[in-house]
């Protein structure tokens, strides 16, 4: 079995190697291009190495010997401005704009006027468009002065290129037959007064040649914070290693109104398609005006080719929701619920959504939005159980999951604020910036002192220094000293003195 597989691979590689060789021959005009084999053969050369003749708009046209050249059925009508036919031993002319072939044209003159048939067209002096054998590879500069070359070669095949000036379009012709018709002399000579209706000819003609790269897809880069897309585009059909010139570079541009801005370039490597990661102007929020437009430019420096793709728009999306808020806590003080949590560290964080309900299913929850990492809920009643949870939103509309649920029980007026012992709790949030809450319990009326110190034991801020009734208490520190000046980031100590009770804890201030 391995032998058969190996043989198949060798045949496959040889076939496509021949296709690439013929592709190069087509453009270098070396005479070894087999049209029938390339386009209709078993190797499917057109699938791998596209030529203008490979398109579905390819046309086979034939005008038989002596066919009436005034009959439009014997015209190859290419566009609204261009058609081709010929009379007896005459060259091609454009019956849409001419009554018959007019000799002359550059470099010849006819009745003092420099022009020639077919009107409205310019032709390459042998060889296809974008080929290698003349200075007119892209922009033909001669009228049909060499039409008779079809006749000189008789029935042999010829490749030529035509440019329609009014339609601004290129076409390639693979001429399969040319006869003089009835009359003396070679084509282009003699008086043209033969007895027949006109020489015959036949060819395959491409549709309008389109060498531009084509953007086929723009999709969001997955699992990122937005602002980026993958642009997939098919190569210009000139981007093949066997092409005598080919494509040197692709440049990707983004439309930043009113200008096109270059994002970067990649080399033309003969790949069938390319993927480029580009930045966008805005992330999609589903509001209909959040697309960014891109285009691709194919460049060749030797022949000065510049091909612009059509514009294509796409959207980027922030796929990553913010982190779940942590450290949610709630305490009761002076008939108010003090809810706090650690601040979000996400760069694209926008605000928090705090929910409150008397049922932990949150079916009838109240909702509060805030950008701060604390909230004071004044709407609490004695003898109730309250549940709280929180989530975060970013600027792209992504929501985090909900935090864990915390609950608060308010006692009846007969048992309000009964603490069992003196207690100093860890500040929250910790680390903090710039506000943190310090909670403490007072089981009996006592003089309470709560002070913040730096790590050298110096007093920074006196927070509480007065007699307190029994209950659950809290106090906030805004990271300022006794003079009202902001303190520097770092580690601080806070201590409580109440009767014989002493306790000290650490907290961290971040900026």
Secondary structure, 3 states (H helix, E strand, C coil): CHHHHHHHHHHHHHHHHHHHHHHHHHHHCCCCCCHHHHHHCCCCHHHHCCCHHHCCCCEEEEECCCCCCCCHHHCEECCCCCEEEECCCCCEECCCCCCCCCCCCCCCCECCECCCCCCCEEECCCECCCCCCCCCCCCCCECCCCCHHHHHCCCCCEEEEEEECCCCEEEEEEEEEECCCCCCCCCCCCCCCCCCCCCCEEEEECCCCCCCCEEEEEEECCCCCCCEEEEEEECCCCCCCCCCCCCCEEEEEEEECCEEEEEEEEECCCCCEEEEEEECCCECCCCCCCCEEEEEEEEECCCCEEEECCCEEECECCCCCCCCCCCCEEEEECCEEEEECCCCCCCCEEEEEEEEECCCCCCCCEEEEECCCEEEECCCCCCCEEEEEEEEEECCCCECCCCCCEEEECCCHHHCCCCCCCEECCCECCCECCCEEEEEEECCCEEEEEEEECCCCCEEEEEEEEEECCEEEEEEECCECCCCCECCCEEEEEEEEECCEEEEEEEEECC
